[in-house]
Amino acid sequence: MAPTPRQAAPAVPPSATLADKIEWLIQNLWPPTAPPPKNNVEVAAAITAATGEDISSTTIWKLRTGRQDNPQLRTLTALAAFFAVPLGYFGTEAETAALDDDLTLQALRHALDASTLRPDVLRALIDIPADIRWLIDDMIITAASGRGA
C-alpha cells in the first residue's frame, strides 16, 4: 500500500530481501502519476498498465511477502521500469549499495513533491550548526529503526 501522510517506511539496507526492497519501492517511490494502491490487485494493475507486462496480484503478493524470491527477469524488468530504478536494485548487495544514496535522494524528492515532508524542515536541518545536527541525525536514525519506542 502507498504511504499515508506522516507514515515513514523504514530504510532498506542493500542486503535486504527482495520482499523488503519491493515494499520500500511501493512505500517510497510509487509514481505520482498512478493512483495510490490499496491492495495487491491495484499494485499489479498499475504496473501492468504502465509497462504492458502482465503481472498478477498473486505475483505481487508472493513478492511482497517473500514467498517468491526468484522472479522471472521480465517481472523484475517491469518493476524496475515502473518504479524508475535500475534493474541492479534487485541484484546483489554490491549492486544495490552503489544505488542506495541515489534512491534515498529520489525518495526524498518524492516525499517533498507529495507534501509528506516539508521543505522548511529540510532547510532548518541544513541551517542548524553541524555539531547539533549530529545529535538530531542520531535521534532520527534511532526513531526510524524503532529503537526509540
N, CA, C and O atoms as a GROMACS GRO file, in nm:
protein
  596
    1MET      N    1   0.084  -0.118   0.000
    1MET     CA    2   0.000   0.000   0.000
    1MET      C    3   0.088   0.124   0.000
    1MET      O    4   0.199   0.121   0.052
    2ALA      N    5   0.039   0.230  -0.058
    2ALA     CA    6   0.115   0.354  -0.062
    2ALA      C    7   0.116   0.418   0.076
    2ALA      O    8   0.025   0.398   0.156
    3PRO      N    9   0.221   0.495   0.104
    3PRO     CA   10   0.228   0.556   0.236
    3PRO      C   11   0.121   0.661   0.254
    3PRO      O   12   0.083   0.729   0.158
    4THR      N   13   0.072   0.675   0.375
    4THR     CA   14  -0.018   0.782   0.408
    4THR      C   15   0.067   0.896   0.461
    4THR      O   16   0.181   0.873   0.501
    5PRO      N   17   0.015   1.019   0.462
    5PRO     CA   18   0.094   1.129   0.515
    5PRO      C   19   0.144   1.096   0.656
    5PRO      O   20   0.072   1.041   0.739
    6ARG      N   21   0.268   1.132   0.680
    6ARG     CA   22   0.336   1.112   0.808
    6ARG      C   23   0.375   0.966   0.832
    6ARG      O   24   0.433   0.936   0.936
    7GLN      N   25   0.346   0.876   0.741
    7GLN     CA   26   0.387   0.736   0.758
    7GLN      C   27   0.526   0.724   0.696
    7GLN      O   28   0.547   0.762   0.581
    8ALA      N   29   0.620   0.672   0.771
    8ALA     CA   30   0.756   0.656   0.721
    8ALA      C   31   0.786   0.510   0.700
    8ALA      O   32   0.763   0.427   0.789
    9ALA      N   33   0.838   0.478   0.584
    9ALA     CA   34   0.881   0.342   0.558
    9ALA      C   35   1.025   0.330   0.605
    9ALA      O   36   1.104   0.422   0.587
   10PRO      N   37   1.060   0.219   0.666
   10PRO     CA   38   1.196   0.204   0.715
   10PRO      C   39   1.297   0.200   0.600
   10PRO      O   40   1.265   0.160   0.488
   11ALA      N   41   1.417   0.242   0.632
   11ALA     CA   42   1.523   0.234   0.533
   11ALA      C   43   1.551   0.088   0.501
   11ALA      O   44   1.539   0.002   0.588
   12VAL      N   45   1.588   0.063   0.378
   12VAL     CA   46   1.616  -0.074   0.336
   12VAL      C   47   1.764  -0.084   0.306
   12VAL      O   48   1.814  -0.019   0.214
   13PRO      N   49   1.836  -0.164   0.382
   13PRO     CA   50   1.979  -0.180   0.356
   13PRO      C   51   2.001  -0.260   0.227
   13PRO      O   52   1.914  -0.335   0.184
   14PRO      N   53   2.118  -0.243   0.167
   14PRO     CA   54   2.147  -0.315   0.043
   14PRO      C   55   2.133  -0.467   0.057
   14PRO      O   56   2.107  -0.535  -0.042
   15SER      N   57   2.149  -0.519   0.177
   15SER     CA   58   2.139  -0.664   0.195
   15SER      C   59   1.996  -0.710   0.222
   15SER      O   60   1.974  -0.826   0.255
   16ALA      N   61   1.901  -0.620   0.208
   16ALA     CA   62   1.761  -0.652   0.235
   16ALA      C   63   1.711  -0.761   0.141
   16ALA      O   64   1.767  -0.784   0.034
   17THR      N   65   1.604  -0.825   0.183
   17THR     CA   66   1.542  -0.927   0.098
   17THR      C   67   1.472  -0.860  -0.019
   17THR      O   68   1.448  -0.739  -0.017
   18LEU      N   69   1.440  -0.937  -0.119
   18LEU     CA   70   1.366  -0.886  -0.233
   18LEU      C   71   1.232  -0.831  -0.187
   18LEU      O   72   1.188  -0.726  -0.235
   19ALA      N   73   1.166  -0.899  -0.094
   19ALA     CA   74   1.038  -0.852  -0.042
   19ALA      C   75   1.053  -0.715   0.022
   19ALA      O   76   0.970  -0.627   0.000
   20ASP      N   77   1.157  -0.695   0.101
   20ASP     CA   78   1.181  -0.566   0.165
   20ASP      C   79   1.206  -0.456   0.061
   20ASP      O   80   1.158  -0.344   0.076
   21LYS      N   81   1.281  -0.489  -0.042
   21LYS     CA   82   1.311  -0.391  -0.147
   21LYS      C   83   1.185  -0.350  -0.221
   21LYS      O   84   1.164  -0.232  -0.248
   22ILE      N   85   1.102  -0.448  -0.254
   22ILE     CA   86   0.978  -0.416  -0.326
   22ILE      C   87   0.886  -0.333  -0.238
   22ILE      O   88   0.825  -0.237  -0.285
   23GLU      N   89   0.875  -0.369  -0.112
   23GLU     CA   90   0.790  -0.291  -0.021
   23GLU      C   91   0.844  -0.149  -0.008
   23GLU      O   92   0.765  -0.054  -0.003
   24TRP      N   93   0.975  -0.133  -0.001
   24TRP     CA   94   1.034   0.000   0.007
   24TRP      C   95   0.998   0.083  -0.116
   24TRP      O   96   0.966   0.201  -0.105
   25LEU      N   97   1.004   0.020  -0.233
   25LEU     CA   98   0.969   0.091  -0.356
   25LEU      C   99   0.822   0.136  -0.352
   25LEU      O  100   0.791   0.250  -0.386
   26ILE      N  101   0.734   0.047  -0.310
   26ILE     CA  102   0.592   0.080  -0.305
   26ILE      C  103   0.567   0.195  -0.207
   26ILE      O  104   0.489   0.286  -0.236
   27GLN      N  105   0.633   0.191  -0.094
   27GLN     CA  106   0.614   0.294   0.008
   27GLN      C  107   0.680   0.427  -0.026
   27GLN      O  108   0.628   0.532   0.011
   28ASN      N  109   0.792   0.423  -0.097
   28ASN     CA  110   0.872   0.544  -0.116
   28ASN      C  111   0.881   0.597  -0.258
   28ASN      O  112   0.902   0.716  -0.277
   29LEU      N  113   0.866   0.512  -0.358
   29LEU     CA  114   0.884   0.557  -0.496
   29LEU      C  115   0.764   0.527  -0.584
   29LEU      O  116   0.777   0.514  -0.706
   30TRP      N  117   0.646   0.517  -0.523
   30TRP     CA  118   0.525   0.495  -0.602
   30TRP      C  119   0.510   0.615  -0.696
   30TRP      O  120   0.513   0.729  -0.650
   31PRO      N  121   0.494   0.591  -0.827
   31PRO     CA  122   0.486   0.703  -0.922
   31PRO      C  123   0.368   0.796  -0.893
   31PRO      O  124   0.257   0.749  -0.868
   32PRO      N  125   0.392   0.925  -0.895
   32PRO     CA  126   0.284   1.019  -0.866
   32PRO      C  127   0.173   1.017  -0.970
   32PRO      O  128   0.062   1.064  -0.944
   33THR      N  129   0.201   0.962  -1.088
   33THR     CA  130   0.100   0.955  -1.194
   33THR      C  131   0.004   0.837  -1.175
   33THR      O  132  -0.099   0.831  -1.242
   34ALA      N  133   0.036   0.746  -1.086
   34ALA     CA  134  -0.050   0.630  -1.060
   34ALA      C  135  -0.126   0.652  -0.930
   34ALA      O  136  -0.068   0.701  -0.832
   35PRO      N  137  -0.255   0.616  -0.927
   35PRO     CA  138  -0.328   0.632  -0.801
   35PRO      C  139  -0.268   0.544  -0.692
   35PRO      O  140  -0.225   0.432  -0.720
   36PRO      N  141  -0.264   0.594  -0.569
   36PRO     CA  142  -0.208   0.513  -0.460
   36PRO      C  143  -0.284   0.381  -0.447
   36PRO      O  144  -0.407   0.380  -0.446
   37PRO      N  145  -0.212   0.270  -0.437
   37PRO     CA  146  -0.279   0.140  -0.430
   37PRO      C  147  -0.331   0.110  -0.291
   37PRO      O  148  -0.271   0.149  -0.191
   38LYS      N  149  -0.443   0.040  -0.286
   38LYS     CA  150  -0.499  -0.002  -0.158
   38LYS      C  151  -0.471  -0.149  -0.131
   38LYS      O  152  -0.485  -0.196  -0.018
   39ASN      N  153  -0.430  -0.222  -0.236
   39ASN     CA  154  -0.408  -0.365  -0.221
   39ASN      C  155  -0.320  -0.415  -0.336
   39ASN      O  156  -0.281  -0.339  -0.424
   40ASN      N  157  -0.289  -0.543  -0.332
   40ASN     CA  158  -0.201  -0.603  -0.434
   40ASN      C  159  -0.264  -0.604  -0.572
   40ASN      O  160  -0.193  -0.600  -0.673
   41VAL      N  161  -0.395  -0.611  -0.579
   41VAL     CA  162  -0.464  -0.607  -0.708
   41VAL      C  163  -0.435  -0.473  -0.776
   41VAL      O  164  -0.405  -0.468  -0.896
   42GLU      N  165  -0.443  -0.365  -0.700
   42GLU     CA  166  -0.418  -0.233  -0.756
   42GLU      C  167  -0.271  -0.212  -0.789
   42GLU      O  168  -0.239  -0.143  -0.886
   43VAL      N  169  -0.182  -0.269  -0.711
   43VAL     CA  170  -0.039  -0.262  -0.743
   43VAL      C  171  -0.013  -0.331  -0.877
   43VAL      O  172   0.052  -0.275  -0.965
   44ALA      N  173  -0.064  -0.453  -0.890
   44ALA     CA  174  -0.044  -0.530  -1.014
   44ALA      C  175  -0.105  -0.458  -1.134
   44ALA      O  176  -0.044  -0.452  -1.240
   45ALA      N  177  -0.225  -0.404  -1.117
   45ALA     CA  178  -0.293  -0.335  -1.227
   45ALA      C  179  -0.214  -0.212  -1.272
   45ALA      O  180  -0.202  -0.186  -1.392
   46ALA      N  181  -0.161  -0.136  -1.177
   46ALA     CA  182  -0.084  -0.016  -1.211
   46ALA      C  183   0.044  -0.052  -1.286
   46ALA      O  184   0.078   0.013  -1.385
   47ILE      N  185   0.113  -0.156  -1.241
   47ILE     CA  186   0.236  -0.198  -1.308
   47ILE      C  187   0.206  -0.250  -1.447
   47ILE      O  188   0.277  -0.218  -1.542
   48THR      N  189   0.101  -0.329  -1.460
   48THR     CA  190   0.062  -0.382  -1.591
   48THR      C  191   0.024  -0.269  -1.686
   48THR      O  192   0.067  -0.268  -1.801
   49ALA      N  193  -0.056  -0.174  -1.638
   49ALA     CA  194  -0.099  -0.062  -1.723
   49ALA      C  195   0.019   0.023  -1.768
   49ALA      O  196   0.022   0.069  -1.882
   50ALA      N  197   0.114   0.044  -1.682
   50ALA     CA  198   0.228   0.131  -1.714
   50ALA      C  199   0.333   0.064  -1.800
   50ALA      O  200   0.398   0.129  -1.882
   51THR      N  201   0.351  -0.067  -1.783
   51THR     CA  202   0.461  -0.136  -1.852
   51THR      C  203   0.418  -0.229  -1.963
   51THR      O  204   0.498  -0.263  -2.050
   52GLY      N  205   0.290  -0.271  -1.962
   52GLY     CA  206   0.243  -0.367  -2.061
   52GLY      C  207   0.276  -0.511  -2.024
   52GLY      O  208   0.235  -0.603  -2.094
   53GLU      N  209   0.349  -0.529  -1.916
   53GLU     CA  210   0.383  -0.665  -1.869
   53GLU      C  211   0.272  -0.712  -1.777
   53GLU      O  212   0.239  -0.647  -1.678
   54ASP      N  213   0.214  -0.826  -1.810
   54ASP     CA  214   0.102  -0.879  -1.731
   54ASP      C  215   0.155  -0.938  -1.601
   54ASP      O  216   0.216  -1.045  -1.600
   55ILE      N  217   0.131  -0.868  -1.492
   55ILE     CA  218   0.174  -0.913  -1.360
   55ILE      C  219   0.049  -0.933  -1.276
   55ILE      O  220  -0.036  -0.844  -1.266
   56SER      N  221   0.037  -1.049  -1.216
   56SER     CA  222  -0.083  -1.080  -1.138
   56SER      C  223  -0.071  -1.029  -0.994
   56SER      O  224   0.038  -1.004  -0.944
   57SER      N  225  -0.186  -1.013  -0.931
   57SER     CA  226  -0.187  -0.973  -0.791
   57SER      C  227  -0.125  -1.082  -0.704
   57SER      O  228  -0.066  -1.052  -0.600
   58THR      N  229  -0.137  -1.207  -0.747
   58THR     CA  230  -0.076  -1.318  -0.673
   58THR      C  231   0.077  -1.305  -0.676
   58THR      O  232   0.143  -1.328  -0.575
   59THR      N  233   0.130  -1.269  -0.791
   59THR     CA  234   0.275  -1.249  -0.801
   59THR      C  235   0.320  -1.136  -0.709
   59THR      O  236   0.420  -1.148  -0.639
   60ILE      N  237   0.245  -1.026  -0.708
   60ILE     CA  238   0.279  -0.914  -0.620
   60ILE      C  239   0.273  -0.959  -0.475
   60ILE      O  240   0.362  -0.927  -0.396
   61TRP      N  241   0.169  -1.032  -0.438
   61TRP     CA  242   0.155  -1.082  -0.301
   61TRP      C  243   0.274  -1.170  -0.264
   61TRP      O  244   0.331  -1.156  -0.156
   62LYS      N  245   0.311  -1.262  -0.353
   62LYS     CA  246   0.424  -1.351  -0.326
   62LYS      C  247   0.554  -1.273  -0.310
   62LYS      O  248   0.635  -1.303  -0.221
   63LEU      N  249   0.574  -1.173  -0.394
   63LEU     CA  250   0.696  -1.092  -0.387
   63LEU      C  251   0.700  -1.009  -0.258
   63LEU      O  252   0.804  -1.000  -0.193
   64ARG      N  253   0.587  -0.950  -0.223
   64ARG     CA  254   0.583  -0.865  -0.103
   64ARG      C  255   0.595  -0.943   0.027
   64ARG      O  256   0.643  -0.891   0.127
   65THR      N  257   0.553  -1.068   0.025
   65THR     CA  258   0.558  -1.149   0.147
   65THR      C  259   0.681  -1.239   0.154
   65THR      O  260   0.702  -1.308   0.254
   66GLY      N  261   0.762  -1.238   0.050
   66GLY     CA  262   0.883  -1.320   0.050
   66GLY      C  263   0.860  -1.464   0.010
   66GLY      O  264   0.951  -1.546   0.021
   67ARG      N  265   0.741  -1.497  -0.035
   67ARG     CA  266   0.712  -1.634  -0.076
   67ARG      C  267   0.770  -1.665  -0.214
   67ARG      O  268   0.780  -1.781  -0.254
   68GLN      N  269   0.808  -1.561  -0.284
   68GLN     CA  270   0.877  -1.577  -0.412
   68GLN      C  271   0.997  -1.484  -0.408
   68GLN      O  272   0.982  -1.362  -0.396
   69ASP      N  273   1.117  -1.542  -0.419
   69ASP     CA  274   1.236  -1.458  -0.413
   69ASP      C  275   1.324  -1.470  -0.536
   69ASP      O  276   1.437  -1.421  -0.538
   70ASN      N  277   1.272  -1.537  -0.638
   70ASN     CA  278   1.348  -1.552  -0.762
   70ASN      C  279   1.253  -1.537  -0.881
   70ASN      O  280   1.230  -1.632  -0.955
   71PRO      N  281   1.198  -1.415  -0.900
   71PRO     CA  282   1.102  -1.397  -1.008
   71PRO      C  283   1.169  -1.396  -1.144
   71PRO      O  284   1.291  -1.390  -1.155
   72GLN      N  285   1.087  -1.404  -1.247
   72GLN     CA  286   1.138  -1.400  -1.383
   72GLN      C  287   1.199  -1.263  -1.412
   72GLN      O  288   1.160  -1.162  -1.352
   73LEU      N  289   1.293  -1.262  -1.503
   73LEU     CA  290   1.360  -1.137  -1.541
   73LEU      C  291   1.258  -1.035  -1.591
   73LEU      O  292   1.272  -0.916  -1.563
   74ARG      N  293   1.158  -1.079  -1.665
   74ARG     CA  294   1.060  -0.984  -1.719
   74ARG      C  295   0.979  -0.918  -1.606
   74ARG      O  296   0.938  -0.802  -1.619
   75THR      N  297   0.957  -0.989  -1.497
   75THR     CA  298   0.887  -0.930  -1.383
   75THR      C  299   0.975  -0.823  -1.318
   75THR      O  300   0.927  -0.713  -1.288
   76LEU      N  301   1.102  -0.854  -1.297
   76LEU     CA  302   1.194  -0.756  -1.239
   76LEU      C  303   1.212  -0.636  -1.331
   76LEU      O  304   1.222  -0.522  -1.284
   77THR      N  305   1.216  -0.661  -1.460
   77THR     CA  306   1.229  -0.552  -1.558
   77THR      C  307   1.108  -0.460  -1.552
   77THR      O  308   1.122  -0.338  -1.559
   78ALA      N  309   0.989  -0.518  -1.539
   78ALA     CA  310   0.867  -0.437  -1.529
   78ALA      C  311   0.868  -0.356  -1.399
   78ALA      O  312   0.831  -0.238  -1.400
   79LEU      N  313   0.909  -0.418  -1.290
   79LEU     CA  314   0.916  -0.346  -1.162
   79LEU      C  315   1.016  -0.230  -1.172
   79LEU      O  316   0.988  -0.119  -1.127
   80ALA      N  317   1.132  -0.256  -1.230
   80ALA     CA  318   1.234  -0.153  -1.244
   80ALA      C  319   1.182  -0.038  -1.330
   80ALA      O  320   1.204   0.079  -1.298
   81ALA      N  321   1.114  -0.070  -1.438
   81ALA     CA  322   1.061   0.034  -1.526
   81ALA      C  323   0.953   0.115  -1.455
   81ALA      O  324   0.951   0.238  -1.463
   82PHE      N  325   0.863   0.047  -1.385
   82PHE     CA  326   0.753   0.115  -1.318
   82PHE      C  327   0.803   0.211  -1.210
   82PHE      O  328   0.754   0.324  -1.199
   83PHE      N  329   0.899   0.166  -1.132
   83PHE     CA  330   0.949   0.248  -1.022
   83PHE      C  331   1.067   0.337  -1.064
   83PHE      O  332   1.121   0.411  -0.982
   84ALA      N  333   1.106   0.328  -1.190
   84ALA     CA  334   1.216   0.410  -1.244
   84ALA      C  335   1.346   0.389  -1.165
   84ALA      O  336   1.413   0.485  -1.127
   85VAL      N  337   1.378   0.263  -1.141
   85VAL     CA  338   1.503   0.229  -1.074
   85VAL      C  339   1.582   0.137  -1.167
   85VAL      O  340   1.523   0.068  -1.251
   86PRO      N  341   1.713   0.135  -1.153
   86PRO     CA  342   1.792   0.043  -1.234
   86PRO      C  343   1.761  -0.102  -1.197
   86PRO      O  344   1.728  -0.132  -1.082
   87LEU      N  345   1.771  -0.190  -1.292
   87LEU     CA  346   1.747  -0.332  -1.268
   87LEU      C  347   1.841  -0.385  -1.159
   87LEU      O  348   1.807  -0.478  -1.087
   88GLY      N  349   1.959  -0.324  -1.147
   88GLY     CA  350   2.056  -0.364  -1.046
   88GLY      C  351   2.006  -0.350  -0.903
   88GLY      O  352   2.063  -0.410  -0.812
   89TYR      N  353   1.902  -0.271  -0.883
   89TYR     CA  354   1.844  -0.256  -0.749
   89TYR      C  355   1.800  -0.391  -0.693
   89TYR      O  356   1.803  -0.413  -0.572
   90PHE      N  357   1.761  -0.481  -0.781
   90PHE     CA  358   1.716  -0.614  -0.738
   90PHE      C  359   1.829  -0.716  -0.736
   90PHE      O  360   1.807  -0.834  -0.710
   91GLY      N  361   1.951  -0.669  -0.764
   91GLY     CA  362   2.065  -0.759  -0.775
   91GLY      C  363   2.136  -0.784  -0.644
   91GLY      O  364   2.076  -0.789  -0.537
   92THR      N  365   2.265  -0.800  -0.657
   92THR     CA  366   2.349  -0.834  -0.542
   92THR      C  367   2.364  -0.715  -0.447
   92THR      O  368   2.330  -0.602  -0.480
   93GLU      N  369   2.417  -0.744  -0.330
   93GLU     CA  370   2.439  -0.640  -0.231
   93GLU      C  371   2.531  -0.530  -0.286
   93GLU      O  372   2.508  -0.412  -0.260
   94ALA      N  373   2.633  -0.568  -0.359
   94ALA     CA  374   2.726  -0.469  -0.416
   94ALA      C  375   2.656  -0.378  -0.516
   94ALA      O  376   2.680  -0.258  -0.519
   95GLU      N  377   2.568  -0.435  -0.599
   95GLU     CA  378   2.494  -0.355  -0.696
   95GLU      C  379   2.399  -0.259  -0.625
   95GLU      O  380   2.389  -0.143  -0.663
   96THR      N  381   2.330  -0.308  -0.525
   96THR     CA  382   2.233  -0.227  -0.453
   96THR      C  383   2.302  -0.117  -0.373
   96THR      O  384   2.252  -0.004  -0.367
   97ALA      N  385   2.414  -0.148  -0.310
   97ALA     CA  386   2.485  -0.048  -0.228
   97ALA      C  387   2.523   0.074  -0.311
   97ALA      O  388   2.516   0.187  -0.263
   98ALA      N  389   2.562   0.050  -0.436
   98ALA     CA  390   2.601   0.160  -0.523
   98ALA      C  391   2.483   0.252  -0.556
   98ALA      O  392   2.504   0.368  -0.591
   99LEU      N  393   2.361   0.202  -0.545
   99LEU     CA  394   2.241   0.279  -0.579
   99LEU      C  395   2.175   0.344  -0.458
   99LEU      O  396   2.089   0.431  -0.474
  100ASP      N  397   2.214   0.303  -0.340
  100ASP     CA  398   2.143   0.340  -0.217
  100ASP      C  399   2.125   0.490  -0.200
  100ASP      O  400   2.013   0.535  -0.178
  101ASP      N  401   2.231   0.568  -0.210
  101ASP     CA  402   2.220   0.713  -0.189
  101ASP      C  403   2.131   0.779  -0.294
  101ASP      O  404   2.050   0.865  -0.261
  102ASP      N  405   2.146   0.738  -0.420
  102ASP     CA  406   2.064   0.797  -0.526
  102ASP      C  407   1.916   0.767  -0.504
  102ASP      O  408   1.832   0.855  -0.522
  103LEU      N  409   1.883   0.646  -0.466
  103LEU     CA  410   1.743   0.610  -0.443
  103LEU      C  411   1.687   0.680  -0.319
  103LEU      O  412   1.570   0.717  -0.316
  104THR      N  413   1.770   0.699  -0.218
  104THR     CA  414   1.727   0.772  -0.100
  104THR      C  415   1.694   0.916  -0.136
  104THR      O  416   1.593   0.970  -0.090
  105LEU      N  417   1.778   0.979  -0.216
  105LEU     CA  418   1.751   1.116  -0.260
  105LEU      C  419   1.626   1.123  -0.348
  105LEU      O  420   1.549   1.219  -0.340
  106GLN      N  421   1.607   1.022  -0.431
  106GLN     CA  422   1.487   1.016  -0.515
  106GLN      C  423   1.362   1.004  -0.427
  106GLN      O  424   1.261   1.069  -0.453
  107ALA      N  425   1.369   0.921  -0.324
  107ALA     CA  426   1.255   0.904  -0.232
  107ALA      C  427   1.230   1.035  -0.155
  107ALA      O  428   1.116   1.071  -0.129
  108LEU      N  429   1.336   1.103  -0.120
  108LEU     CA  430   1.323   1.231  -0.051
  108LEU      C  431   1.252   1.332  -0.141
  108LEU      O  432   1.165   1.407  -0.095
  109ARG      N  433   1.288   1.334  -0.267
  109ARG     CA  434   1.221   1.424  -0.364
  109ARG      C  435   1.072   1.389  -0.377
  109ARG      O  436   0.988   1.478  -0.385
  110HIS      N  437   1.042   1.259  -0.380
  110HIS     CA  438   0.902   1.215  -0.385
  110HIS      C  439   0.825   1.266  -0.263
  110HIS      O  440   0.712   1.315  -0.275
  111ALA      N  441   0.887   1.255  -0.147
  111ALA     CA  442   0.820   1.299  -0.023
  111ALA      C  443   0.796   1.451  -0.026
  111ALA      O  444   0.692   1.498   0.019
  112LEU      N  445   0.892   1.525  -0.077
  112LEU     CA  446   0.874   1.670  -0.089
  112LEU      C  447   0.762   1.702  -0.188
  112LEU      O  448   0.677   1.787  -0.160
  113ASP      N  449   0.762   1.636  -0.302
  113ASP     CA  450   0.660   1.660  -0.404
  113ASP      C  451   0.520   1.622  -0.355
  113ASP      O  452   0.421   1.686  -0.392
  114ALA      N  453   0.512   1.519  -0.272
  114ALA     CA  454   0.383   1.472  -0.220
  114ALA      C  455   0.342   1.548  -0.094
  114ALA      O  456   0.236   1.522  -0.037
  115SER      N  457   0.424   1.642  -0.052
  115SER     CA  458   0.399   1.721   0.069
  115SER      C  459   0.390   1.636   0.195
  115SER      O  460   0.321   1.674   0.290
  116THR      N  461   0.458   1.523   0.196
  116THR     CA  462   0.466   1.443   0.318
  116THR      C  463   0.593   1.476   0.396
  116THR      O  464   0.615   1.425   0.506
  117LEU      N  465   0.674   1.562   0.338
  117LEU     CA  466   0.793   1.616   0.404
  117LEU      C  467   0.799   1.764   0.369
  117LEU      O  468   0.796   1.801   0.252
  118ARG      N  469   0.807   1.846   0.470
  118ARG     CA  470   0.803   1.990   0.448
  118ARG      C  471   0.942   2.043   0.412
  118ARG      O  472   1.040   2.010   0.478
  119PRO      N  473   0.950   2.125   0.306
  119PRO     CA  474   1.079   2.184   0.268
  119PRO      C  475   1.141   2.268   0.378
  119PRO      O  476   1.264   2.271   0.392
  120ASP      N  477   1.059   2.338   0.458
  120ASP     CA  478   1.115   2.422   0.563
  120ASP      C  479   1.184   2.339   0.672
  120ASP      O  480   1.275   2.388   0.738
  121VAL      N  481   1.140   2.214   0.689
  121VAL     CA  482   1.206   2.126   0.786
  121VAL      C  483   1.345   2.089   0.735
  121VAL      O  484   1.442   2.091   0.811
  122LEU      N  485   1.354   2.057   0.607
  122LEU     CA  486   1.486   2.026   0.550
  122LEU      C  487   1.578   2.147   0.555
  122LEU      O  488   1.696   2.136   0.587
  123ARG      N  489   1.522   2.263   0.525
  123ARG     CA  490   1.602   2.385   0.528
  123ARG      C  491   1.653   2.411   0.670
  123ARG      O  492   1.769   2.448   0.689
  124ALA      N  493   1.566   2.393   0.768
  124ALA     CA  494   1.606   2.413   0.907
  124ALA      C  495   1.716   2.315   0.946
  124ALA      O  496   1.810   2.352   1.017
  125LEU      N  497   1.706   2.192   0.899
  125LEU     CA  498   1.808   2.092   0.929
  125LEU      C  499   1.943   2.134   0.871
  125LEU      O  500   2.047   2.117   0.935
  126ILE      N  501   1.941   2.188   0.753
  126ILE     CA  502   2.065   2.234   0.690
  126ILE      C  503   2.123   2.355   0.763
  126ILE      O  504   2.244   2.369   0.775
  127ASP      N  505   2.035   2.442   0.812
  127ASP     CA  506   2.079   2.565   0.877
  127ASP      C  507   2.131   2.544   1.019
  127ASP      O  508   2.198   2.632   1.074
  128ILE      N  509   2.102   2.430   1.079
  128ILE     CA  510   2.148   2.401   1.215
  128ILE      C  511   2.299   2.378   1.212
  128ILE      O  512   2.350   2.315   1.119
  129PRO      N  513   2.372   2.428   1.312
  129PRO     CA  514   2.517   2.403   1.317
  129PRO      C  515   2.547   2.252   1.313
  129PRO      O  516   2.472   2.172   1.368
  130ALA      N  517   2.657   2.217   1.249
  130ALA     CA  518   2.690   2.076   1.226
  130ALA      C  519   2.696   1.993   1.354
  130ALA      O  520   2.651   1.879   1.356
  131ASP      N  521   2.752   2.049   1.462
  131ASP     CA  522   2.764   1.971   1.585
  131ASP      C  523   2.626   1.938   1.645
  131ASP      O  524   2.609   1.831   1.704
  132ILE      N  525   2.531   2.027   1.630
  132ILE     CA  526   2.395   1.999   1.678
  132ILE      C  527   2.323   1.906   1.581
  132ILE      O  528   2.245   1.820   1.622
  133ARG      N  529   2.349   1.923   1.452
  133ARG     CA  530   2.285   1.837   1.351
  133ARG      C  531   2.316   1.690   1.376
  133ARG      O  532   2.231   1.604   1.353
  134TRP      N  533   2.437   1.658   1.423
  134TRP     CA  534   2.472   1.519   1.451
  134TRP      C  535   2.381   1.459   1.559
  134TRP      O  536   2.345   1.342   1.551
  135LEU      N  537   2.345   1.540   1.658
  135LEU     CA  538   2.253   1.493   1.762
  135LEU      C  539   2.116   1.461   1.702
  135LEU      O  540   2.055   1.359   1.734
  136ILE      N  541   2.070   1.550   1.615
  136ILE     CA  542   1.940   1.529   1.551
  136ILE      C  543   1.946   1.408   1.458
  136ILE      O  544   1.852   1.329   1.452
  137ASP      N  545   2.056   1.394   1.386
  137ASP     CA  546   2.075   1.276   1.299
  137ASP      C  547   2.058   1.148   1.380
  137ASP      O  548   1.987   1.056   1.338
  138ASP      N  549   2.124   1.142   1.496
  138ASP     CA  550   2.115   1.023   1.580
  138ASP      C  551   1.972   0.997   1.626
  138ASP      O  552   1.927   0.882   1.629
  139MET      N  553   1.900   1.103   1.664
  139MET     CA  554   1.761   1.087   1.707
  139MET      C  555   1.673   1.035   1.593
  139MET      O  556   1.589   0.948   1.614
  140ILE      N  557   1.693   1.088   1.473
  140ILE     CA  558   1.614   1.046   1.357
  140ILE      C  559   1.642   0.899   1.325
  140ILE      O  560   1.549   0.822   1.302
  141ILE      N  561   1.768   0.861   1.324
  141ILE     CA  562   1.804   0.722   1.292
  141ILE      C  563   1.749   0.628   1.398
  141ILE      O  564   1.700   0.520   1.364
  142THR      N  565   1.757   0.667   1.524
  142THR     CA  566   1.703   0.583   1.631
  142THR      C  567   1.552   0.568   1.617
  142THR      O  568   1.499   0.458   1.632
  143ALA      N  569   1.482   0.678   1.588
  143ALA     CA  570   1.337   0.672   1.573
  143ALA      C  571   1.297   0.587   1.453
  143ALA      O  572   1.202   0.509   1.460
  144ALA      N  573   1.371   0.602   1.342
  144ALA     CA  574   1.338   0.526   1.221
  144ALA      C  575   1.362   0.377   1.238
  144ALA      O  576   1.293   0.296   1.176
  145SER      N  577   1.457   0.341   1.320
  145SER     CA  578   1.487   0.198   1.339
  145SER      C  579   1.396   0.134   1.443
  145SER      O  580   1.399   0.013   1.463
  146GLY      N  581   1.315   0.216   1.510
  146GLY     CA  582   1.222   0.161   1.609
  146GLY      C  583   1.283   0.143   1.747
  146GLY      O  584   1.216   0.096   1.838
  147ARG      N  585   1.408   0.181   1.763
  147ARG     CA  586   1.474   0.164   1.894
  147ARG      C  587   1.430   0.269   1.993
  147ARG      O  588   1.449   0.252   2.113
  148GLY      N  589   1.372   0.378   1.945
  148GLY     CA  590   1.335   0.485   2.035
  148GLY      C  591   1.198   0.469   2.096
  148GLY      O  592   1.156   0.552   2.176
  149ALA      N  593   1.127   0.365   2.060
  149ALA     CA  594   0.989   0.347   2.109
  149ALA      C  595   0.986   0.290   2.248
  149ALA      O  596   0.878   0.270   2.304
   0.00000   0.00000   0.00000
